[in-house]
């Protein structure tokens, strides 16, 4: 099949999932075309079946805000016409689903039938999409898609509750490359960061307020107060970093915390971690937690969104009430002080991650593509007969 994938190129979960999916499909022999305003972060190696198309927006004095959604729709039209796309898979509703609808309308019924599949990832529904200024357009665009998928049961249910959704929503979960994200022998890294054998706790995010990175600092401080010798790795960057750094100074723990910024080879850092902290205020699925689990790292998380369905409480880690700093700290201390339990949780985390192995989920998407495309073609034939 010829497949177009539209995504944001950032470090967020939607861009990661879209890129990894495209790479997996290309390796199965499909022709994959990525469409975005910049090259996706994980699209960093040559693949013979992958093409990247940059959406350039011309700037005119008339436009205070250049119309990216219109430029995107025009590029979609070109891809569908000249690359003979069978599937246009848009990740994140705003504005991708809207641009896809516009592109199909421009092409009209005479063009080659293309199936538009919209995958919902999280804040496009729970926060941005439910903004009254966007809600009617998002609602319309979702209903005009040939298929809608969501990355978790939680997100599917949230979409039904917030929108007048006429489409059935198929849940296809996020996934992890278990060959890439597996525990590696990196003892020299661990020694460099924890020269005295300290425990190593890790947090990975885009440092937005919703990730509650300051809570991570508070949890870590209580772990230190318990008498455990530990270090904390903070991987990523974003608007909350200044506040996080300020809190570290107030608590006088700067020598125990390492800010590493954005990292490509996160799996190497997870391989030396003892615990993964995710106190988020909103997580539709919890991709960063899944990658940690795949590396055998138990997760201490909040109980929001899709996290309880991923991080099995008392088995792969602990799930605590949102904002329960003390509870998260106590759970962390219990695991770190109990080597046998920690080892059992580590094994269970890896086993849980294997349920979301990339080839399994890629096949699920591939099967769904075939099903939806077949339906779209039959509908086109019926319309022509009428």
Number of C-alpha atoms within 10 A of each C-alpha: 16 19 26 28 21 26 25 23 21 15 18 15 20 22 23 23 22 25 24 19 24 25 22 19 22 21 15 14 12 17 20 28 21 24 24 20 17 16 19 21 15 17 18 10 7 9 12 11 17 19 15 16 17 14 19 13 14 10 11 9 7 7 9 8 9 14 12 17 19 16 16 26 23 17 21 25 21 15 19 23 14 8 15 17 23 19 22 26 26 27 25 24 27 21 21 25 33 24 24 30 20 20 20 20 12 13 15 11 12 8 14 16 23 21 25 25 25 28 26 27 27 28 18 18 24 18 10 16 24 18 13 9 10 13 16 14 17 24 22 17 21 27 20 20 20 18 22 24 22 25 23 25 19 20 25 22 12 16 23 14 10 14 18 13 16 12 15 12 21 16 17 18 18 24 24 27 17 21 12 15 23 21 22 14 11 13 12 11 14 19 13 10 18 19 10 11 13 17 17 23 24 25 25 24 21 21 23 14 16 13 20 20 26 20 21 24 23 18 24 26 20 18 24 16 11 12 9 14 15 20 23 28 21 23 19 18 19 13 11 17 20 11 14 21 16 13 17 18 12 10 11 11 17 16 10 19 19 14 15 12 16 16 14 10 10 17 19 19 20 29 22 26 24 23 26 26 30 27 29 24 16 22 24 24 27 24 21 20 25 28 24 33 34 33 28 31 33 33 32 25 26 26 24 21 22 19 25 18 15 21 27 18 17 11 18 26 26 22 23 21 13 18 15 15 21 14 18 29 23 15 21 26 19 14 20 20 11 10 11 11 14 23 17 14 24 25 18 21 28 24 15 20 27 19 14 20 17 21 17 14 19 21 15 13 17 16 11 17 22 15 11 18 20 14 14 18 15 13 13 16 12 10 10 10 7 6
